[in-house]
Amino acid sequence: MRLLRFRQRHFRNLRSSELTLAGGPLAVVGANAQGKTNLLEALYLALGGEVRGALSERVRFGEREAQLFAEAETELGRVRFEHRFGPAGREVKVNEAPASLRELAEYPGAVWVRPEDTALVLGGPEERRRWMDLLLTRFSARYRSLLSAYERALRQRNALLKGQGRLAGLAAWNQKLATYGSEILQLRRRLLTRLEPLAQEAYRELAPGTLELALRETVTPEGYLEALETHLQEELERGATLFGPHRDDLKLLLNGLEAPQFASRGEARAIALALRLAEHRLLWTHHGEAPVLLVDDFTAELDARRRTALLAYAQALPQAILTGTDPPEGLPVVHIEGGVWHT
Ligand SMILES: Nc1ncnc2c1ncn2[C@@H]1O[C@H](COP(=O)(O)OP(=O)(O)OP(=O)(O)O)[C@@H](O)[C@H]1O
C-alpha cells in the first residue's frame, strides 16, 4: 500500500494542508516540538489506525473539528479515506461512502513504530494484551466482536461478584464468559504461533540474543468453565473475575530471562521494535501487500547496528516514513517547522 496524497485541517499543531508522497522511504526532519510526531499520528489515523485517548484531543486548540484525508494506492485500486472528528464523535468514509473501523481493517493501513513502544516490554501486562488485541482486530472482525461481548459479560459478572445483583444469575454469565473467552484464547494462540518466528527473525537482525514469545494464560480454553465454577469463593472475596484473557500476559524472554524484569532500556527498545516489525510482516502476509511503515524518532535509543537494520528494512519497502531531528543519509527529506512542512 502506498500513500499518494494526504490532506489535513486543524489536526494538532499542523498548519500545512497538503502533502504529496512518492513511494520508497521518506524522512521528516525538524527540531523538537515542530510537529513530526503529530504528522505521523495524522498519517496513521488517516490510514485507519486506532490510537489511545480521545480523538477530540487531536483537534487544534480552539477549533471544533479536525479533518484528515488520504488517497492511497492498493492492490484493490485507489482508495480515498476521510475522517472527521470532534465533540460529535468520529465520521469515517471510504471512497465517499460511510464506513466503520471494521471496514478500515480490510486495508493494510500503517504500522506505527514509536519510542513509547518500550512500554510493550517494560510496562504491565495490559500493554501487551492491548497490543495483541489491537493486532487481532486487524485480522479478524470476529475478534473485535468477541472482545466487546467478552468485556460486557465480564462487567456483568464482576458486578454480581461485588454483590450488585442476584448470584443466581451467575451460571449464565459463567457460560457466556467461558464461550467468548475460550475463543479469544484460541485466536491469541494462533496469533502467537505466527508471530513468534517473525519476531525472532526481526530481533536477530537488530541485536544479538534470542527472543522467545509465549502466552501466560490464567486458564486454558478447555478448563475455563470449570475454573470459574470451582474458584467462586475466592472470586467473591476479591469481588472480581480472576481467570480469563483479561488477566493473561504475553511472555517475552530474552536469552531465557523475563524481559520486563531484566532487559536494559536498549534491549527493551530492540524487543519492542522486533514486535512492531513482526506486526508489519504479519499484516503484509495477511493482506498480500505491505502496510506503510511509520517510524517516529528513528534514532531514539537505537545504536548504530539497530539503526542500520531498521533503515535497511524501511528502504526495501514500497513506502516508509521516518522522523528525526537529523536526516538519515541518502533519504529524500521533508522539513517541518511550526507545523509547516516543505520539501
Ligand atoms: N491539539 C493540539 N493543538 C495545537 N497544538 C498541539 C495540540 N496537541 C499538541 N500540540 C503541540 O504540537 C507541538 C508539536 O508536537 P510533536 O509531538 O509533533 O513534536 P515533534 O516534532 O515530534 O517533537 P519531538 O522531537 O520533541 O518529539 C507540541 O508543542 C504540542 O504542544
The ligand as an ORCA input file, in Angstrom:
! r2SCAN-3c Opt
* xyz 0 1
  N      -4.451     19.725     19.940
  C      -3.348     20.478     19.734
  N      -3.475     21.737     19.203
  C      -2.374     22.512     18.964
  N      -1.119     22.107     19.236
  C      -0.932     20.889     19.757
  C      -2.029     20.017     20.025
  N      -1.534     18.862     20.532
  C      -0.203     19.007     20.596
  N       0.179     20.219     20.123
  C       1.540     20.795     20.022
  O       2.234     20.259     18.928
  C       3.620     20.504     19.139
  C       4.467     19.546     18.358
  O       4.387     18.262     18.902
  P       5.091     16.969     18.243
  O       4.973     15.904     19.277
  O       4.574     16.679     16.912
  O       6.610     17.439     18.116
  P       7.870     16.687     17.490
  O       8.327     17.487     16.320
  O       7.588     15.255     17.280
  O       8.919     16.903     18.650
  P       9.989     15.952     19.401
  O      11.197     15.934     18.525
  O      10.200     16.754     20.648
  O       9.355     14.638     19.637
  C       3.801     20.479     20.654
  O       4.436     21.676     21.055
  C       2.396     20.414     21.201
  O       2.161     21.312     22.256
*
